[in-house]
Amino acid sequence: MIEASAATADLAALVAAAASVRANAHAPYSRFKVGAAIRAEDGRIHVGANVENAAYPQGLCAEAAAIGAMVAAGGRRIREIAVLAAGPELCTPCGGCRQRIREFAAPDAMIHICGPEGVRRSVTLGELLPLAFGPNNLPDPAKPPET
């Protein structure tokens, strides 16, 4: 039972971090604020909020911001991620962010899709992005190229 309560507390901390950073989102155009929190392989939590720009394609998703924070802090693997937004629909990572997450996470990494009330649904990255293209699809840079 202790393990289950620790896992529940860990998930609650991850969701709380996503909710907290969501308040800092810069979303003056869509008014759709998103917060993301990543638990890296070492247990540390890294957060990011969406940052919109008047030149719309130049915006930054919360998941991408959290990944950048993780990498800047020396992290390289995502154990799980919580994405939190308000509204009645599930706010899943966009296609680009699914691919960004795949760069740093295994197919069994958990993605928690949250609203202000907490976790709405949890899925694995493999469920969210089946048949993903990832680092394992590329040749090993340490090996000589095939001819």
Backbone as CSV, one residue per row, in Angstrom:
resi,resn,N_x,N_y,N_z,CA_x,CA_y,CA_z,C_x,C_y,C_z
1,MET,0.810,-1.201,0.000,0.000,0.000,0.000,0.855,1.267,0.000
2,ILE,2.010,1.213,0.625,2.861,2.401,0.691,3.266,2.841,-0.710
3,GLU,3.585,1.882,-1.593,3.987,2.233,-2.952,2.872,2.948,-3.695
4,ALA,1.626,2.496,-3.543,0.490,3.115,-4.219,0.289,4.547,-3.737
5,SER,0.398,4.771,-2.430,0.202,6.128,-1.922,1.349,7.047,-2.338
6,ALA,2.551,6.505,-2.440,3.682,7.310,-2.911,3.490,7.667,-4.376
7,ALA,3.008,6.725,-5.179,2.758,6.998,-6.595,1.662,8.049,-6.745
8,THR,0.632,7.968,-5.913,-0.448,8.951,-5.940,0.079,10.332,-5.565
9,ALA,0.926,10.403,-4.558,1.512,11.677,-4.136,2.431,12.229,-5.222
10,ASP,3.203,11.343,-5.876,4.078,11.783,-6.967,3.266,12.367,-8.117
11,LEU,2.171,11.696,-8.483,1.321,12.196,-9.564,0.661,13.508,-9.166
12,ALA,0.213,13.610,-7.931,-0.402,14.852,-7.453,0.597,16.015,-7.529
13,ALA,1.850,15.764,-7.193,2.881,16.812,-7.266,3.128,17.222,-8.711
14,LEU,3.103,16.266,-9.626,3.306,16.560,-11.041,2.161,17.412,-11.578
15,VAL,0.930,17.051,-11.250,-0.245,17.806,-11.702,-0.245,19.202,-11.073
16,ALA,0.116,19.303,-9.809,0.174,20.610,-9.140,1.217,21.511,-9.802
17,ALA,2.345,20.936,-10.205,3.376,21.731,-10.877,2.865,22.239,-12.230
18,ALA,2.123,21.393,-12.961,1.554,21.826,-14.245,0.520,22.923,-14.034
19,ALA,-0.293,22.788,-13.000,-1.308,23.803,-12.706,-0.658,25.127,-12.312
20,SER,0.390,25.048,-11.517,1.068,26.258,-11.060,1.713,27.015,-12.210
21,VAL,2.400,26.311,-13.091,3.080,26.987,-14.198,2.079,27.491,-15.240
22,ARG,0.929,26.830,-15.347,-0.106,27.279,-16.288,-0.485,28.734,-16.022
23,ALA,-0.459,29.143,-14.767,-0.790,30.523,-14.405,0.168,31.524,-15.057
24,ASN,1.366,31.078,-15.417,2.361,31.961,-16.019,2.336,31.954,-17.544
25,ALA,1.427,31.196,-18.146,1.363,31.126,-19.604,1.143,32.516,-20.207
26,HIS,1.711,32.718,-21.382,1.531,33.973,-22.129,0.631,33.637,-23.319
27,ALA,-0.673,33.809,-23.129,-1.654,33.434,-24.152,-2.628,34.574,-24.421
28,PRO,-2.123,35.764,-24.828,-3.017,36.907,-25.023,-3.912,36.780,-26.258
29,TYR,-3.602,35.918,-27.186,-4.361,35.810,-28.431,-5.438,34.743,-28.339
30,SER,-5.080,33.546,-27.939,-6.065,32.465,-27.824,-6.752,32.461,-26.467
31,ARG,-6.087,33.025,-25.471,-6.527,32.965,-24.074,-6.672,31.515,-23.602
32,PHE,-5.916,30.618,-24.224,-5.930,29.200,-23.881,-4.602,28.865,-23.225
33,LYS,-4.587,28.913,-21.901,-3.364,28.683,-21.147,-3.145,27.194,-20.901
34,VAL,-1.902,26.763,-21.104,-1.533,25.366,-20.913,-0.269,25.308,-20.049
35,GLY,-0.246,24.375,-19.125,0.940,24.104,-18.325,1.345,22.655,-18.493
36,ALA,2.632,22.400,-18.494,3.137,21.024,-18.591,4.207,20.815,-17.535
37,ALA,4.221,19.622,-16.978,5.244,19.254,-16.002,5.768,17.878,-16.363
38,ILE,7.074,17.768,-16.426,7.754,16.519,-16.771,8.452,15.985,-15.531
39,ARG,8.299,14.694,-15.295,9.134,14.037,-14.297,10.224,13.317,-15.093
40,ALA,11.444,13.761,-14.885,12.577,13.165,-15.583,12.957,11.846,-14.926
41,GLU,13.823,11.136,-15.579,14.267,9.827,-15.097,14.867,9.892,-13.688
42,ASP,15.485,11.028,-13.360,16.095,11.179,-12.034,15.100,11.642,-10.967
43,GLY,13.813,11.802,-11.352,12.781,12.189,-10.404,12.496,13.681,-10.336
44,ARG,13.406,14.490,-10.896,13.176,15.939,-10.854,12.006,16.318,-11.768
45,ILE,11.292,17.385,-11.381,10.173,17.902,-12.166,10.623,19.167,-12.881
46,HIS,10.308,19.237,-14.171,10.618,20.407,-15.003,9.311,20.891,-15.606
47,VAL,9.116,22.211,-15.635,7.830,22.761,-16.063,7.988,23.692,-17.257
48,GLY,6.859,23.899,-17.939,6.812,24.848,-19.043,5.384,25.298,-19.265
49,ALA,5.227,26.511,-19.760,3.919,27.069,-20.091,3.939,27.497,-21.553
50,ASN,2.761,27.529,-22.178,2.727,27.981,-23.558,3.020,29.478,-23.632
51,VAL,3.693,29.865,-24.702,4.095,31.250,-24.922,3.684,31.619,-26.343
52,GLU,2.622,32.412,-26.470,2.148,32.831,-27.792,2.916,34.053,-28.273
53,ASN,2.809,34.289,-29.567,3.505,35.392,-30.202,2.578,35.984,-31.247
54,ALA,2.655,37.298,-31.467,1.818,37.940,-32.479,2.057,37.340,-33.862
55,ALA,3.250,36.857,-34.125,3.534,36.093,-35.338,3.222,34.644,-34.973
56,TYR,1.971,34.219,-35.149,1.450,32.971,-34.601,2.350,31.747,-34.717
57,PRO,2.986,31.500,-35.839,3.796,30.271,-35.882,5.000,30.298,-34.941
58,GLN,5.302,31.428,-34.376,6.465,31.542,-33.506,6.164,31.219,-32.052
59,GLY,4.957,30.770,-31.760,4.601,30.416,-30.392,5.313,29.155,-29.936
60,LEU,5.209,28.874,-28.648,5.866,27.716,-28.042,4.858,26.976,-27.176
61,CYS,4.713,25.687,-27.417,3.811,24.860,-26.609,4.407,24.628,-25.225
62,ALA,3.531,24.377,-24.259,3.969,24.114,-22.886,4.870,22.886,-22.809
63,GLU,4.539,21.842,-23.570,5.337,20.626,-23.540,6.747,20.890,-24.057
64,ALA,6.844,21.675,-25.145,8.164,22.004,-25.695,8.970,22.837,-24.703
65,ALA,8.310,23.762,-24.019,8.999,24.583,-23.019,9.505,23.712,-21.868
66,ALA,8.691,22.748,-21.423,9.110,21.864,-20.330,10.273,20.967,-20.755
67,ILE,10.228,20.488,-21.988,11.335,19.670,-22.492,12.613,20.498,-22.532
68,GLY,12.514,21.738,-23.001,13.681,22.618,-23.020,14.237,22.855,-21.627
69,ALA,13.355,23.029,-20.647,13.807,23.218,-19.263,14.512,21.961,-18.747
70,MET,13.964,20.793,-19.090,14.585,19.543,-18.660,15.978,19.396,-19.260
71,VAL,16.096,19.635,-20.550,17.389,19.496,-21.223,18.386,20.512,-20.664
72,ALA,17.928,21.753,-20.445,18.811,22.789,-19.903,19.335,22.412,-18.523
73,ALA,18.536,21.641,-17.769,18.952,21.209,-16.427,19.756,19.914,-16.450
74,GLY,19.996,19.377,-17.642,20.809,18.175,-17.754,20.026,16.887,-17.890
75,GLY,18.695,16.962,-17.891,17.870,15.767,-18.042,17.843,15.292,-19.482
76,ARG,17.656,13.994,-19.666,17.634,13.424,-21.018,16.489,12.447,-21.244
77,ARG,15.812,11.993,-20.179,14.739,11.015,-20.343,13.513,11.458,-19.561
78,ILE,12.355,11.341,-20.196,11.072,11.644,-19.570,10.474,10.350,-19.033
79,ARG,10.148,10.355,-17.757,9.455,9.207,-17.162,7.949,9.363,-17.346
80,GLU,7.434,10.584,-17.075,6.009,10.864,-17.248,5.818,12.358,-17.392
81,ILE,4.669,12.739,-17.962,4.389,14.148,-18.182,2.908,14.416,-17.913
82,ALA,2.620,15.560,-17.336,1.241,16.008,-17.135,1.045,17.265,-17.969
83,VAL,-0.046,17.306,-18.718,-0.416,18.467,-19.529,-1.760,18.941,-19.010
84,LEU,-1.852,20.221,-18.647,-3.046,20.728,-17.994,-3.565,21.973,-18.688
85,ALA,-4.869,21.947,-19.012,-5.556,23.102,-19.588,-6.991,23.079,-19.091
86,ALA,-7.669,24.210,-19.198,-9.081,24.282,-18.832,-9.915,23.991,-20.072
87,GLY,-11.205,23.877,-19.902,-12.101,23.606,-21.013,-12.666,22.212,-20.915
88,PRO,-13.763,21.963,-21.617,-14.442,20.667,-21.490,-13.758,19.518,-22.226
89,GLU,-12.979,19.806,-23.246,-12.345,18.762,-24.049,-10.979,18.384,-23.482
90,LEU,-10.535,17.164,-23.788,-9.183,16.756,-23.418,-8.184,17.601,-24.195
91,CYS,-7.156,18.075,-23.527,-6.093,18.850,-24.182,-4.863,17.953,-24.266
92,THR,-4.781,17.212,-25.372,-3.640,16.324,-25.574,-2.518,17.091,-26.262
93,PRO,-1.292,16.625,-26.146,-0.191,17.285,-26.865,-0.452,17.284,-28.372
94,CYS,-0.076,18.368,-29.030,-0.220,18.465,-30.482,0.731,17.462,-31.151
95,GLY,0.597,17.295,-32.446,1.439,16.346,-33.167,2.922,16.630,-33.016
96,GLY,3.287,17.906,-33.125,4.699,18.262,-32.979,5.230,17.936,-31.601
97,CYS,4.428,18.189,-30.573,4.876,17.892,-29.211,4.905,16.396,-28.938
98,ARG,4.018,15.639,-29.561,4.073,14.187,-29.414,5.419,13.684,-29.925
99,GLN,5.862,14.235,-31.046,7.156,13.842,-31.605,8.295,14.324,-30.705
100,ARG,8.174,15.533,-30.153,9.204,16.026,-29.235,9.303,15.133,-27.999
101,ILE,8.153,14.740,-27.464,8.145,13.857,-26.297,8.808,12.527,-26.651
102,ARG,8.524,12.010,-27.852,9.092,10.725,-28.279,10.615,10.757,-28.318
103,GLU,11.172,11.907,-28.597,12.636,12.029,-28.628,13.245,11.692,-27.273
104,PHE,12.505,11.949,-26.200,13.041,11.808,-24.845,12.314,10.770,-23.992
105,ALA,11.305,10.107,-24.553,10.521,9.168,-23.761,10.315,7.857,-24.503
106,ALA,10.207,6.789,-23.742,9.920,5.470,-24.296,8.417,5.352,-24.553
107,PRO,8.017,4.416,-25.390,6.592,4.236,-25.679,5.731,3.961,-24.442
108,ASP,6.326,3.434,-23.366,5.537,3.149,-22.164,5.504,4.320,-21.173
109,ALA,6.085,5.462,-21.525,6.027,6.645,-20.649,4.576,7.103,-20.533
110,MET,4.189,7.506,-19.334,2.806,7.917,-19.099,2.603,9.397,-19.428
111,ILE,1.499,9.672,-20.100,1.069,11.031,-20.421,-0.247,11.232,-19.681
112,HIS,-0.282,12.189,-18.753,-1.479,12.465,-17.967,-2.124,13.727,-18.526
113,ILE,-3.340,13.586,-19.002,-4.077,14.706,-19.596,-4.998,15.231,-18.510
114,CYS,-4.802,16.500,-18.154,-5.429,17.044,-16.955,-6.258,18.284,-17.240
115,GLY,-7.207,18.519,-16.339,-7.964,19.754,-16.274,-7.762,20.343,-14.896
116,PRO,-8.383,21.481,-14.622,-8.214,22.097,-13.296,-8.585,21.177,-12.131
117,GLU,-9.463,20.206,-12.396,-9.888,19.287,-11.329,-8.909,18.145,-11.111
118,GLY,-7.933,17.972,-12.017,-6.955,16.902,-11.878,-6.854,16.064,-13.138
119,VAL,-6.396,14.829,-12.985,-6.190,13.942,-14.128,-7.539,13.540,-14.724
120,ARG,-7.654,13.754,-16.028,-8.857,13.344,-16.755,-8.661,11.984,-17.429
121,ARG,-7.444,11.773,-17.888,-7.138,10.503,-18.562,-5.625,10.327,-18.590
122,SER,-5.169,9.091,-18.472,-3.750,8.768,-18.580,-3.580,7.733,-19.677
123,VAL,-2.602,7.970,-20.538,-2.292,7.055,-21.635,-0.782,6.933,-21.746
124,THR,-0.327,5.876,-22.404,1.100,5.772,-22.674,1.416,6.582,-23.926
125,LEU,2.666,6.927,-24.088,3.083,7.615,-25.305,2.791,6.741,-26.523
126,GLY,2.967,5.433,-26.398,2.674,4.516,-27.491,1.212,4.564,-27.914
127,GLU,0.308,4.762,-26.959,-1.111,4.904,-27.291,-1.382,6.247,-27.961
128,LEU,-0.687,7.269,-27.504,-0.886,8.617,-28.035,-0.228,8.792,-29.403
129,LEU,0.882,8.104,-29.627,1.627,8.230,-30.883,2.049,6.835,-31.346
130,PRO,1.091,6.057,-31.877,1.448,4.705,-32.304,2.374,4.724,-33.525
131,LEU,3.188,3.702,-33.631,4.119,3.554,-34.762,5.002,4.792,-34.936
132,ALA,5.457,5.341,-33.823,6.240,6.576,-33.839,7.608,6.395,-34.472
133,PHE,8.066,7.446,-35.116,9.440,7.542,-35.601,10.254,8.121,-34.463
134,GLY,11.336,7.469,-34.102,12.135,7.951,-32.979,13.609,7.726,-33.201
135,PRO,14.411,8.011,-32.191,15.855,7.869,-32.305,16.298,6.471,-32.736
136,ASN,15.530,5.465,-32.346,15.895,4.095,-32.709,15.751,3.827,-34.214
137,ASN,15.033,4.682,-34.941,14.884,4.523,-36.383,16.109,5.015,-37.152
138,LEU,16.954,5.777,-36.507,18.123,6.358,-37.162,19.352,5.491,-36.939
139,PRO,20.317,5.569,-37.849,21.537,4.778,-37.652,22.297,5.228,-36.410
140,ASP,22.985,4.286,-35.808,23.822,4.572,-34.642,25.019,5.397,-35.117
141,PRO,25.196,6.622,-34.587,26.304,7.457,-35.048,27.682,6.867,-34.719
142,ALA,27.741,5.909,-33.803,29.013,5.300,-33.442,29.431,4.195,-34.419
143,LYS,28.483,3.774,-35.241,28.778,2.697,-36.202,29.076,3.299,-37.580
144,PRO,29.923,2.640,-38.367,30.195,3.127,-39.727,28.914,3.055,-40.570
145,PRO,28.729,3.991,-41.490,27.529,3.972,-42.322,27.468,2.737,-43.201
146,GLU,26.236,2.289,-43.459,26.038,1.145,-44.351,26.238,1.598,-45.795
147,THR,26.730,0.699,-46.609,26.926,1.035,-48.033,26.000,0.253,-48.907
